[in-house]
Amino acid sequence: MLGDLTERDRAILALEVAWPRHSGAKEEIIRAQLGMSAARYYQLLGRLIESESALEYDPILVRRLRRLRDSRAARRTARLPGFVG
């Protein structure tokens, strides 16, 4: 399964692991290290954390990112007017 991750996939995960240690704007680091826009990075990251290969590669990171994503989605849903949940 680890072979399913590309070098770019591993670089994206590595940047997420290292991000708290970086200073400066994350978007600048994404562009400099990975050569892509922040929007594209987050698209790829969202798909990546859904993959079993990424979960196998770094389970702690992927589970943390999934929890963050889920909590943000729940907060957005809670703010929707007329939402009964």
Protein Blocks (a to p, Z undefined) as FASTA:
>chain_A
ZZmpcfklmmmmmmmmmmmmpgcjfklmmmmmnopafklmmmmmmmmmmpmklmmmmmml
mmmmmmmmmmmmmmmmmmpghiaZZ
